[in-house]
Amino acid sequence: MKNVFKKVNNKVNEMVIKAKNAIDNKKGEGYIDSGVKIIIAVVIGALLLGLLYTLFKTVIEPNLTSKVVGLFNYSGT
């Protein structure tokens, strides 16, 4: 009977040590931190793509269109 109590006591002590190590862990990298980083990256990426799309539609495309039309409307007189 003493042997069973020793095994149980050892198992409980092992679990207490694991719990204490988990609480004392100062690493700070968890699922929530990683999720927030991913969300921030997606939002910044979407903003950059939106900015590039707007820039292309308002500045680059009209300039490019006028230059191409100018090239093809060449009059060699």
N, C-alpha and C positions, 0 to 999 in steps of 0.2 A: 504494500500500500504506500510506503514511503517513496518508492521509486516512481509511482504515478504522480504523486504530489511534486516530486522534484522535476519531472518532465513538464508538468503544467506550469510550475514556477519558472522554469527556464524559458518556456515559450512566451509567457507573459512578460518576462524581463526583456526578451528579444523584441517583442512588439513595442514595449515602452521605449526602448533604445531607438528603434526605427522611427517612431513618432516624434521623439525628441530631436533626432537628426533632421527630420523633415521640417519641423518648426524652426530650428536654428539655421536652416539653409538661407543664406543671404543672397543667393544668385539673382532672384528677381525676374527671371525669364519664365513666363508662363503662357498659358493659352490666350489669356486676355491681351497681354502685351503683343503677342504675335498677331492676333486678330486686328488690333488697333493699327499696327504697322502696315498690314496688308490693306486695310480700309484707307488709310492715309495715302498709300502709294496709288491705289486705284483712283481716288479723288483727284490727286495731283496730275495723274496721267490723263484723266478725262478733261481736266481744265486745259492742259497743254494741247491736247488734240483739238479741243474746241477753239482755242486761240489760233492755232495753225490753220484750221478750216476757215475761220472768219478772215484771217489775214489773206489767205489764198483767194477767197471769193471777192474780197473788196479791193485788194491792192494788186496782187500778182496777175490774176486772170484778166482784168480789163487792160492792163499794160501789155500783156502777152498777146491778147486779141488784137489790139490796135497795131502792134508791131507786125504781126502776121498779115493782117489786112493790108498794111502799108507795103509789105514786101510783094504781095501778089497784085497790088494795084499799080505796079511799076509802069510808068509810061516812058518809053525810050525815044522821046522826040528830040 
